[in-house]
Each structure stands twice: as structure tokens, then as C-alpha cells.
Amino acid sequence: MRNLSLIIIVVVISAICNSCGDSSTTPPKPENGNGNINNMDLVYDIVKKSQISYIKSLQLPSGAITDNTQSNSKICGYFANFACIALLKNPSTENTDVVKKYMQWYMGKLNGEVNTIQGGSEIVGSIYDYYAPNETTQGNYDSVDSYAATFLMLAQEFAMLSAENKSWLMQYITKLNLVAKALETCLDTEENSIPTTFSNDDDDYLSIASYVYPAKYLMDNSEVNRGLKSAKWLHDEGLLTTTSNYNMLVNKNTNSIESEFWQSTMYNWIDNKDNEDVLTSSWDKFYADATSQLYPAIFEVIDPYSSRANKLYTEFNKNYPNWSLGILPSSSHAWAILSFAAANINDKARVEEYMKHIYSFNSVNKQKDHWYSFESAFVLLAIDKIKKSSSATPYIPLN
């Protein structure tokens, strides 16, 4: 009898352990007898755990977060900033420690006035892309404006969590000032002389991607607009000590996004004063034309529940009706940010459809192809957003 009791205890303990979400076992399936998924809470839970685990697995001992699991993966601050913002929606001590370690790494990599790799001048407070496993760099980046803007967004999210977090961040005010300075250096203002290779120097308070790529993109400026709002919050809380008037910068940037990018029924994906015929947006072109239409609402340059946001999102779905099934015209990027666009307008049906698609991979301990930390971030942000939007107005398409 003693041996039988021991066997029963072992079986029970084993069953309990197998139900705890161990990554080495296949998660439970939220399906009915016909194989249809009918338990979205379980879907969300499994997907969320998988994506959090994925992001954490990408962190190197230094604190850097790689883009993906490839041994020579790029380390892009822009991707990692969003990944950490998403982790903070699930602010366990372990997740917060991952973010702190990453933020220390990022702030330790800020550039000075000289590009020590390529030579020549550099934007102070910018950060290069690096490459695993040894964190080598070629001394370049995809942009300066969006990297800086999204790090300021991360700093705000981190500080808002607790007084302890805010106190920890206080020791890095000098570094935060440098990041804010990098962002402001990219704004076309009276003080900044913008190179005119792509964009006019017309003091419109739009940002250029960098002085290497001085183009004014709608996507970047939507992120910059949100980053400037974060800078204002950080300044009000004493975490930035610059003399900048962030209210003014936000307002002028917002006004120029409206006057320079909006063209009656669509936004132009780029400020196209010099190439109007060539660079006008079309719904037929998925990137950057169609995808960029969603960015002003995603980053709340415009109200996500406004008629304009609704019409643009509705038109996007007419042109790309199967994105929530994972079917896209571009195969090199998963575009999980579309799920957040859906959550942001409270399109519960498409969010659920997309999460079921992601669950089909995560439930067998896999990730979708072309999956980056950026994708994990926006899946987590979409789940967080849709779960908090139960009392919000549901999405109803406007003609």
C-alpha cells in the first residue's frame, strides 16, 4: 500500500507540473470537440507566455536584446525598445530586471560627436546597430529619430510603473538628455540646418530619419510625435533637464503631419515636395504606402476612434483582407503591428483571429517565420490593449 500511495503521489505531482506551462511541453489546447478554438483567454495566455519567454531569450549577458535567435542577429535598439515596452505590460520583477539591464546597455552605447567607425561627425545621443555574438558594429543605423523617440517612450513607461523605478532612472538624467537631444537634432527647426538631399530645409518641425537619410517619413514622424509627448512627461517629472519647450514641439510636429502628409483621402508615406508624382501613396503598395496609413492612429497623432482612423483602417482591410490570417503580400516581415492597430480601434474579431494564427505556432513551441522581437512586442501590446478595451466602443466600419 505504501508503494501504491507513492506511485499515486508521483503521478499527481507530474500532472500538476505538466499543467504549469513548462516550455518543454506542448501547452493545453483551448479547443472544443470539433477542433475550433473557443477559449480566447487560454489562447491569449499561451501566446503571451510564449512571446515574453521569446523576448527574454534574446537578451545577451551585456543587456543587449537581439532581433531574433540567429547567432549573428542584428541588435537594433528600435526593435528592442518596443520589446521592453511590451515586457513592462507584464511587470514582474524578472521582466523589469530585463528592461533595466537593457536600458543600461542602450545608454552605455550612446554616440558622441564623432563616428569612430566610419569617421566624420555624428549626432550626439544616437546609437548604432550592433551584431551578435560579439556586439560588433559598422557604425550605422536605420534611423536616429525613431530610435530616440521609442527609447523615450520606454523611459516613460518604465518610470510610470513605480516610484522606485522613477528613482532608479533619475541617476541617468544626463543620458536621457542626450537621447532627447538626438531626437531634437533630427527636427527641421529654425535652429537645425537640415541636409536637402531628400527633404527641404523649411522649418516645418518634421523629423528626418537621420543626417545620412534626411527624408521625412510618415511612420517615423508618428513615432517621433509620441516620443516628444514622452519627452514632455519626462521633463515634467524631472527626468529631463533640457530647456526645450516640448509642448511647442509636439504641436508644431502634429500640425505639420497634418499639413504636409495628409492628402484628402490618404497620407503620403513621405514628405514629397520634390517628387510629388513619384512618391504619392497608393493602396496597391503594401509597404510603405498602405501600412503607413495606420501609424498616425497607432501612435495617437490622431484619435484611434476618429472617423479618419476608422476609414483608413477599413480601407486597409479592404485591400489586405487576410492579414489577420497571416497572409501578406510581403513575406520578409510578419507585420504583427497590424494586430495592435486592430486592438487600438477595438476590432476584437481580427485581433482574435490573428492571435489564433499565432497560437497555432506557439502551441507547439514554435514562432512564425520572419519573427523578431518587434513582432513579439506588438503581439503582447495588442493582447494588453484588447483586454483593456472591453468597455470601449467596438469597431464598426465606416464607408
ZIMOFEN-V485462 format. One record per pair of residues at least 6 apart in sequence whose C-alpha atoms are under 8 Angstrom apart, sorted by the first residue. I is the first residue (numbers start at 0). J is the second residue. D is the distance in whole Angstrom. If there is no record, write none. Layout:
((I | J | D) (I | J | D))
//
This chain:
((17 | 24 | 7) (18 | 26 | 8) (18 | 27 | 8) (20 | 26 | 6) (22 | 364 | 7) (23 | 364 | 8) (25 | 362 | 6) (25 | 363 | 6) (25 | 364 | 7) (26 | 45 | 7) (26 | 362 | 6) (26 | 363 | 7) (27 | 362 | 8) (28 | 362 | 7) (29 | 36 | 6) (29 | 37 | 6) (29 | 38 | 5) (29 | 39 | 8) (29 | 41 | 6) (29 | 42 | 7) (30 | 36 | 4) (30 | 37 | 6) (30 | 38 | 7) (31 | 37 | 7) (36 | 355 | 8) (39 | 351 | 7) (42 | 354 | 7) (42 | 355 | 7) (42 | 358 | 6) (43 | 354 | 7) (43 | 382 | 7) (45 | 358 | 7) (45 | 361 | 7) (45 | 362 | 7) (46 | 354 | 7) (46 | 357 | 7) (46 | 358 | 6) (46 | 361 | 6) (46 | 362 | 8) (47 | 378 | 8) (47 | 379 | 6) (47 | 382 | 8) (49 | 361 | 6) (49 | 364 | 8) (50 | 375 | 5) (50 | 376 | 8) (50 | 378 | 8) (50 | 379 | 7) (51 | 86 | 7) (51 | 375 | 8) (51 | 379 | 8) (53 | 372 | 8) (53 | 375 | 8) (54 | 64 | 8) (54 | 82 | 7) (54 | 372 | 6) (54 | 375 | 7) (55 | 94 | 8) (55 | 97 | 7) (57 | 64 | 5) (57 | 65 | 5) (57 | 66 | 7) (57 | 67 | 7) (57 | 68 | 7) (57 | 372 | 8) (58 | 64 | 4) (58 | 65 | 6) (58 | 97 | 8) (58 | 101 | 8) (59 | 65 | 8) (61 | 100 | 8) (61 | 101 | 8) (61 | 104 | 7) (62 | 97 | 7) (62 | 100 | 5) (62 | 101 | 4) (62 | 102 | 8) (62 | 103 | 7) (62 | 104 | 5) (63 | 74 | 7) (63 | 100 | 8) (63 | 101 | 6) (63 | 104 | 6) (63 | 105 | 7) (64 | 74 | 6) (64 | 75 | 8) (64 | 79 | 6) (64 | 101 | 7) (65 | 72 | 6) (65 | 73 | 6) (65 | 74 | 4) (65 | 75 | 7) (65 | 79 | 7) (65 | 130 | 8) (65 | 131 | 7) (65 | 372 | 8) (66 | 72 | 6) (66 | 73 | 6) (66 | 74 | 6) (66 | 75 | 6) (66 | 78 | 7) (66 | 79 | 7) (66 | 371 | 5) (66 | 372 | 5) (66 | 373 | 7) (67 | 73 | 8) (67 | 370 | 7) (67 | 371 | 5) (67 | 372 | 6) (70 | 131 | 6) (70 | 132 | 6) (71 | 130 | 6) (71 | 131 | 5) (71 | 132 | 6) (72 | 130 | 6) (72 | 131 | 5) (72 | 132 | 8) (73 | 128 | 7) (73 | 129 | 6) (73 | 130 | 4) (73 | 131 | 6) (74 | 128 | 6) (74 | 129 | 5) (74 | 130 | 5) (74 | 131 | 7) (74 | 134 | 8) (75 | 127 | 8) (75 | 128 | 5) (75 | 129 | 7) (76 | 105 | 7) (76 | 126 | 8) (76 | 128 | 7) (76 | 146 | 6) (77 | 145 | 7) (77 | 146 | 5) (77 | 149 | 7) (77 | 150 | 8) (78 | 371 | 8) (78 | 372 | 6) (78 | 373 | 5) (79 | 372 | 7) (79 | 373 | 7) (80 | 146 | 8) (80 | 149 | 6) (80 | 150 | 6) (80 | 153 | 6) (81 | 149 | 7) (81 | 153 | 7) (81 | 372 | 8) (81 | 373 | 6) (81 | 376 | 6) (81 | 377 | 8) (82 | 372 | 6) (82 | 373 | 6) (82 | 375 | 7) (82 | 376 | 5) (82 | 377 | 8) (83 | 97 | 8) (83 | 98 | 6) (83 | 153 | 7) (83 | 376 | 8) (84 | 152 | 8) (84 | 153 | 5) (84 | 156 | 7) (84 | 157 | 8) (84 | 376 | 7) (85 | 376 | 5) (85 | 377 | 7) (85 | 379 | 6) (85 | 380 | 6) (86 | 94 | 6) (86 | 95 | 7) (86 | 98 | 8) (86 | 376 | 8) (86 | 379 | 8) (87 | 94 | 7) (87 | 95 | 7) (87 | 98 | 8) (87 | 156 | 7) (87 | 157 | 7) (88 | 379 | 8) (88 | 380 | 7) (88 | 383 | 7) (105 | 126 | 8) (106 | 174 | 6) (106 | 175 | 8) (108 | 126 | 6) (108 | 127 | 8) (109 | 123 | 7) (109 | 124 | 5) (109 | 125 | 6) (109 | 126 | 5) (109 | 174 | 8) (109 | 177 | 8) (109 | 178 | 8) (110 | 121 | 7) (110 | 122 | 7) (110 | 123 | 5) (110 | 124 | 5) (110 | 125 | 5) (110 | 126 | 6) (110 | 127 | 8) (111 | 121 | 7) (111 | 122 | 7) (111 | 123 | 5) (111 | 124 | 7) (111 | 125 | 8) (112 | 120 | 6) (112 | 121 | 5) (112 | 122 | 6) (112 | 123 | 5) (113 | 119 | 6) (113 | 120 | 4) (113 | 121 | 5) (113 | 122 | 8) (114 | 120 | 6) (114 | 121 | 5) (114 | 138 | 7) (115 | 138 | 7) (116 | 136 | 8) (116 | 137 | 7) (116 | 138 | 5) (117 | 137 | 8) (117 | 138 | 6) (122 | 181 | 6) (122 | 184 | 7) (123 | 177 | 7) (123 | 178 | 8) (123 | 180 | 7) (123 | 181 | 6) (124 | 147 | 8) (124 | 174 | 8) (124 | 177 | 5) (124 | 178 | 5) (124 | 179 | 8) (124 | 180 | 7) (124 | 181 | 5) (125 | 143 | 6) (125 | 146 | 8) (125 | 147 | 7) (125 | 178 | 7) (125 | 181 | 6) (126 | 140 | 7) (126 | 143 | 7) (126 | 146 | 8) (127 | 136 | 7) (127 | 137 | 8) (127 | 138 | 6) (127 | 139 | 5) (127 | 140 | 5) (128 | 136 | 6) (128 | 137 | 8) (128 | 138 | 7) (128 | 139 | 6) (128 | 140 | 5) (128 | 141 | 8) (129 | 135 | 5) (129 | 136 | 5) (129 | 137 | 8) (130 | 136 | 6) (141 | 208 | 8) (142 | 208 | 5) (142 | 209 | 5) (142 | 212 | 8) (143 | 181 | 7) (143 | 182 | 7) (143 | 185 | 7) (143 | 208 | 6) (143 | 209 | 5) (144 | 181 | 7) (144 | 182 | 5) (144 | 185 | 6) (144 | 206 | 7) (144 | 207 | 7) (144 | 208 | 5) (144 | 209 | 7) (144 | 219 | 7) (144 | 223 | 7) (145 | 182 | 8) (145 | 208 | 7) (145 | 219 | 6) (145 | 220 | 8) (145 | 222 | 6) (145 | 223 | 6) (147 | 178 | 6) (147 | 179 | 7) (147 | 181 | 7) (147 | 182 | 6) (147 | 226 | 8) (148 | 179 | 8) (148 | 182 | 6) (148 | 222 | 6) (148 | 223 | 5) (148 | 225 | 7) (148 | 226 | 4) (148 | 227 | 7) (149 | 222 | 7) (149 | 223 | 8) (149 | 226 | 6) (150 | 178 | 8) (150 | 226 | 8) (151 | 175 | 8) (151 | 178 | 7) (151 | 179 | 7) (151 | 226 | 6) (151 | 229 | 6) (151 | 230 | 6) (152 | 225 | 7) (152 | 226 | 6) (152 | 229 | 5) (152 | 230 | 8) (154 | 168 | 8) (154 | 233 | 8) (155 | 229 | 6) (155 | 232 | 7) (155 | 233 | 6) (157 | 164 | 6) (157 | 165 | 7) (158 | 164 | 5) (158 | 165 | 4) (158 | 168 | 7) (159 | 165 | 7) (168 | 238 | 8) (169 | 238 | 6) (172 | 238 | 6) (172 | 239 | 6) (172 | 240 | 7) (173 | 239 | 8) (175 | 238 | 7) (175 | 239 | 6) (176 | 239 | 6) (176 | 240 | 7) (176 | 241 | 6) (179 | 230 | 7) (182 | 223 | 8) (184 | 191 | 7) (185 | 191 | 8) (185 | 193 | 8) (185 | 206 | 5) (185 | 207 | 5) (185 | 208 | 7) (185 | 209 | 6) (185 | 210 | 8) (186 | 204 | 5) (186 | 205 | 5) (186 | 206 | 4) (186 | 207 | 6) (187 | 193 | 6) (187 | 200 | 6) (187 | 201 | 7) (187 | 202 | 5) (187 | 203 | 6) (187 | 204 | 5) (187 | 205 | 6) (187 | 206 | 6) (187 | 207 | 7) (188 | 201 | 8) (188 | 202 | 4) (188 | 203 | 6) (188 | 204 | 5) (189 | 202 | 5) (192 | 200 | 7) (193 | 199 | 7) (193 | 200 | 5) (193 | 210 | 8) (193 | 213 | 7) (194 | 200 | 7) (194 | 210 | 7) (194 | 213 | 6) (195 | 213 | 7) (196 | 213 | 7) (197 | 212 | 7) (197 | 213 | 6) (197 | 214 | 5) (197 | 273 | 8) (198 | 207 | 8) (198 | 213 | 6) (198 | 214 | 5) (198 | 215 | 7) (198 | 270 | 7) (198 | 271 | 8) (198 | 272 | 8) (198 | 273 | 8) (199 | 272 | 8) (203 | 251 | 7) (203 | 252 | 7) (203 | 255 | 6) (204 | 248 | 7) (204 | 251 | 6) (204 | 252 | 5) (204 | 255 | 7) (205 | 215 | 7) (205 | 220 | 7) (205 | 252 | 6) (205 | 255 | 7) (205 | 256 | 7) (206 | 215 | 6) (206 | 216 | 8) (206 | 219 | 7) (206 | 220 | 6) (206 | 223 | 7) (207 | 213 | 5) (207 | 214 | 5) (207 | 215 | 5) (207 | 216 | 7) (208 | 214 | 6) (208 | 215 | 6) (208 | 216 | 7) (208 | 219 | 7) (214 | 269 | 7) (214 | 270 | 8) (215 | 269 | 6) (215 | 270 | 6) (216 | 268 | 6) (216 | 269 | 4) (216 | 270 | 6) (217 | 256 | 7) (217 | 260 | 7) (217 | 266 | 8) (217 | 267 | 7) (217 | 268 | 5) (217 | 269 | 6) (217 | 270 | 8) (217 | 291 | 7) (217 | 294 | 8) (218 | 268 | 7) (218 | 291 | 6) (218 | 294 | 6) (218 | 295 | 8) (220 | 252 | 8) (220 | 256 | 7) (221 | 294 | 6) (221 | 295 | 5) (221 | 298 | 6) (221 | 299 | 8) (221 | 300 | 6) (222 | 294 | 8) (222 | 298 | 6) (224 | 249 | 6) (224 | 252 | 7) (224 | 253 | 7) (224 | 298 | 8) (224 | 300 | 7) (225 | 298 | 6) (225 | 299 | 7) (225 | 300 | 7) (227 | 245 | 6) (227 | 248 | 7) (227 | 249 | 6) (228 | 245 | 7) (228 | 246 | 8) (228 | 249 | 7) (230 | 239 | 7) (230 | 245 | 7) (231 | 245 | 5) (231 | 246 | 7) (233 | 239 | 6) (234 | 240 | 6) (234 | 241 | 8) (253 | 300 | 7) (259 | 270 | 6) (260 | 266 | 5) (260 | 267 | 5) (260 | 268 | 7) (260 | 269 | 7) (260 | 270 | 6) (261 | 267 | 6) (265 | 280 | 7) (265 | 292 | 7) (265 | 311 | 8) (266 | 280 | 7) (266 | 291 | 8) (266 | 292 | 6) (267 | 278 | 8) (267 | 279 | 6) (267 | 280 | 5) (267 | 288 | 7) (268 | 278 | 8) (268 | 279 | 7) (268 | 280 | 6) (268 | 287 | 6) (268 | 288 | 5) (268 | 291 | 6) (268 | 292 | 8) (269 | 278 | 7) (271 | 278 | 6) (271 | 279 | 7) (280 | 288 | 5) (280 | 289 | 7) (281 | 288 | 6) (281 | 289 | 7) (282 | 288 | 6) (282 | 289 | 5) (282 | 315 | 7) (282 | 318 | 7) (283 | 289 | 7) (283 | 318 | 8) (285 | 328 | 7) (285 | 329 | 8) (289 | 315 | 7) (290 | 315 | 8) (292 | 311 | 6) (292 | 312 | 8) (293 | 308 | 7) (293 | 311 | 7) (293 | 312 | 6) (293 | 340 | 7) (295 | 301 | 6) (296 | 302 | 6) (296 | 303 | 5) (296 | 308 | 6) (296 | 340 | 8) (296 | 343 | 8) (297 | 303 | 7) (297 | 339 | 7) (297 | 340 | 6) (297 | 343 | 7) (301 | 308 | 7) (302 | 308 | 7) (303 | 309 | 7) (303 | 343 | 6) (303 | 344 | 6) (304 | 344 | 6) (306 | 397 | 7) (309 | 344 | 8) (309 | 394 | 8) (309 | 396 | 7) (309 | 397 | 6) (310 | 396 | 7) (310 | 397 | 6) (310 | 398 | 7) (313 | 396 | 6) (313 | 397 | 7) (313 | 398 | 8) (316 | 322 | 8) (319 | 327 | 7) (321 | 327 | 7) (322 | 337 | 8) (322 | 353 | 8) (323 | 338 | 7) (323 | 349 | 6) (323 | 350 | 7) (323 | 352 | 6) (323 | 353 | 4) (323 | 356 | 8) (324 | 352 | 7) (324 | 353 | 6) (324 | 356 | 6) (325 | 333 | 8) (325 | 353 | 7) (325 | 356 | 7) (327 | 333 | 8) (330 | 369 | 8) (331 | 369 | 6) (332 | 369 | 5) (332 | 370 | 7) (333 | 367 | 8) (333 | 368 | 7) (333 | 369 | 6) (333 | 370 | 6) (333 | 374 | 7) (334 | 374 | 7) (335 | 373 | 8) (335 | 374 | 5) (335 | 375 | 8) (335 | 377 | 6) (335 | 378 | 6) (336 | 374 | 7) (336 | 377 | 5) (336 | 378 | 7) (338 | 349 | 7) (338 | 350 | 6) (338 | 353 | 7) (338 | 377 | 7) (338 | 378 | 7) (338 | 381 | 6) (339 | 350 | 8) (339 | 377 | 6) (339 | 378 | 7) (339 | 380 | 6) (339 | 381 | 4) (339 | 384 | 8) (340 | 381 | 8) (341 | 347 | 7) (341 | 349 | 7) (341 | 350 | 6) (341 | 381 | 8) (342 | 350 | 6) (342 | 381 | 5) (342 | 382 | 8) (342 | 384 | 6) (342 | 385 | 5) (343 | 381 | 8) (343 | 384 | 7) (343 | 385 | 7) (344 | 393 | 8) (344 | 394 | 6) (345 | 385 | 6) (345 | 388 | 7) (345 | 391 | 7) (345 | 392 | 7) (345 | 393 | 5) (345 | 394 | 5) (346 | 393 | 6) (346 | 394 | 5) (347 | 385 | 7) (347 | 393 | 8) (347 | 394 | 8) (350 | 381 | 7) (350 | 385 | 8) (354 | 378 | 8) (357 | 366 | 8) (357 | 367 | 7) (360 | 366 | 5) (360 | 367 | 6))
//
